């Protein structure tokens, strides 16, 4: 087993006003830091230029398409990651358009990498979005881990300081998810090195 930390990108999927995503991303990033086997990069999609109009040739057919200048840093950070945690709400039984756009603008950046999910919403805890994201990332040749963390009625679970009111169960779920994510990410890093 390697002692070098794997590069983990935590992606804040919501960009709308009043979003709760940064609070959830901060929490899971702290859990990953406690896990002590990841180098963490929090990527907030609200800070990137992500047009909804895609190039004429899909990124799957042209892995390095001409992207907007405001997306360059985002693309480099996605490419550098060994694993991802997607932090997503669900909007109207699906995930945010901002997240779909950034997924569709990229291809090799997701390919043969491990992905985990942390969901939050009023009722489902983001599970509806997570299930759809699994299908999308499967098409992109990424591996989504089975374990996840979910926050239904998140507004009752976090205090005004952004900390969980009852942290034991979510923290335990996060550690199981991070263990599995690390296992798969490490295996896929090794496999990509052999295939290179």
C-alpha positions in Angstrom: 0.0 0.0 0.0 1.3 3.4 -0.9 1.9 6.0 1.8 1.6 8.9 -0.7 -1.8 10.7 -0.1 -4.2 10.4 -3.0 -5.5 13.6 -4.6 -9.2 14.0 -3.7 -11.3 16.6 -5.3 -14.5 17.6 -3.4 -16.9 19.2 -5.8 -19.6 21.6 -4.7 -22.3 20.9 -7.3 -24.8 23.7 -6.6 -24.2 27.3 -7.8 -27.5 28.9 -6.9 -28.0 31.7 -4.5 -28.5 30.7 -0.9 -27.0 27.2 -1.5 -26.0 24.9 1.4 -23.4 23.0 -0.6 -20.4 24.8 0.8 -21.4 23.8 4.4 -21.7 20.2 3.4 -18.5 20.3 1.4 -16.6 21.8 4.4 -17.9 19.0 6.6 -16.9 16.1 4.3 -13.6 17.8 3.6 -12.9 17.8 7.4 -13.9 14.1 7.5 -11.4 13.4 4.7 -8.7 15.4 6.5 -9.3 13.2 9.6 -9.0 10.1 7.4 -5.5 11.3 6.7 -4.9 9.5 3.4 -6.0 12.2 1.0 -4.7 15.5 -0.2 -7.9 17.5 -0.5 -8.9 20.1 -3.1 -12.3 21.7 -2.8 -13.7 22.7 -6.2 -16.6 25.2 -6.1 -18.4 25.2 -9.4 -19.6 28.7 -8.6 -16.1 29.9 -9.2 -15.7 28.5 -12.8 -17.1 29.6 -16.2 -19.2 26.7 -17.2 -21.4 27.4 -20.3 -24.4 25.1 -20.9 -23.7 25.2 -24.6 -21.3 22.3 -25.4 -18.7 22.1 -28.3 -19.8 20.6 -31.6 -17.7 17.5 -31.0 -18.4 15.8 -27.7 -15.5 15.6 -25.2 -15.7 11.8 -25.4 -14.7 12.0 -29.1 -12.3 14.8 -28.7 -10.9 14.4 -25.1 -9.2 17.9 -25.1 -11.8 20.2 -26.7 -11.4 24.0 -26.9 -12.8 25.1 -23.5 -13.5 28.6 -22.2 -10.5 30.3 -20.6 -12.5 30.5 -17.4 -12.7 26.7 -17.3 -8.9 26.1 -17.6 -8.1 25.9 -13.9 -11.1 23.7 -13.3 -10.1 21.2 -16.0 -6.5 21.0 -14.7 -7.8 20.3 -11.1 -10.1 17.6 -12.3 -7.4 16.0 -14.4 -5.0 16.0 -11.3 -7.5 14.3 -9.0 -7.2 10.6 -8.2 -10.7 10.5 -6.7 -13.8 12.7 -6.3 -16.5 13.3 -3.8 -19.5 15.0 -5.4 -21.6 17.1 -3.0 -25.0 17.5 -4.5 -28.6 18.5 -3.6 -31.5 17.3 -5.7 -33.6 19.8 -7.6 -36.8 18.5 -9.0 -35.7 14.9 -8.5 -32.4 15.3 -10.2 -29.0 17.0 -9.8 -28.1 20.6 -10.7 -27.6 21.8 -14.3 -24.2 23.2 -13.3 -23.0 19.8 -12.3 -24.2 18.2 -15.5 -22.5 20.9 -17.6 -19.1 20.4 -15.9 -19.4 16.6 -16.3 -20.3 16.9 -20.0 -17.5 19.4 -20.7 -15.0 16.7 -19.6 -14.3 13.0 -20.3 -10.8 11.7 -19.6 -10.7 13.7 -16.4 -13.3 11.3 -14.9 -12.3 8.2 -16.8 -11.0 5.2 -14.7 -11.3 7.2 -11.4 -13.3 6.5 -8.2 -16.2 8.7 -7.2 -18.3 9.0 -4.0 -21.3 11.1 -3.2 -22.6 13.2 -0.4 -26.2 14.3 -0.9 -28.5 16.7 0.9 -32.1 17.9 0.3 -35.4 18.5 2.0 -36.8 15.0 1.7 -34.7 12.4 -0.1 -31.3 13.5 1.2 -30.0 13.9 -2.4 -30.5 10.2 -3.1 -32.5 10.9 -6.3 -29.6 12.9 -7.6 -27.0 10.4 -6.5 -28.8 7.5 -8.4 -28.9 9.5 -11.6 -25.2 10.6 -11.2 -24.2 6.9 -10.9 -25.7 6.3 -14.3 -23.9 9.3 -15.8 -20.5 8.4 -14.4 -20.9 4.8 -15.4 -21.2 6.0 -19.0 -17.9 8.0 -18.6 -16.0 4.8 -17.5 -15.7 6.0 -13.9 -16.3 3.8 -10.8 -18.8 5.0 -8.2 -18.5 3.5 -4.8 -21.5 1.9 -3.2 -21.3 3.8 0.1 -22.5 7.4 0.4 -23.6 10.0 3.0 -27.1 11.5 2.9 -28.6 14.4 4.8 -32.5 14.5 4.5 -33.9 17.7 6.0 -30.4 19.0 6.3 -31.6 22.3 7.7 -32.6 20.4 10.9 -29.2 18.5 11.1 -26.7 21.4 11.1 -26.4 24.2 13.5 -25.9 27.9 12.7 -22.2 27.3 13.0 -22.2 24.7 10.2 -21.6 21.8 12.5 -23.7 18.8 12.8 -25.9 18.6 15.9 -25.6 14.8 16.2 -22.4 13.9 14.3 -21.8 10.3 15.3 -23.8 8.5 12.7 -22.9 10.7 9.7 -19.2 10.7 10.7 -19.2 6.9 10.9 -20.9 6.7 7.5 -18.3 9.1 6.1 -15.4 7.0 7.4 -16.8 3.8 5.7 -17.3 5.7 2.5 -13.8 7.2 2.6 -12.2 3.8 3.3 -13.9 2.4 0.2 -13.2 5.4 -1.9 -9.5 5.2 -1.0 -9.3 1.5 -1.7 -10.8 1.9 -5.2 -8.8 5.1 -6.0 -5.6 3.4 -5.0 -6.4 0.3 -7.1 -7.3 2.5 -10.1 -4.2 4.7 -9.8 -2.1 1.5 -10.0 -4.1 0.1 -12.9 -3.8 3.4 -14.9 0.0 3.3 -14.3 0.2 -0.2 -15.8 -2.0 0.8 -18.8 -0.1 4.0 -19.5 
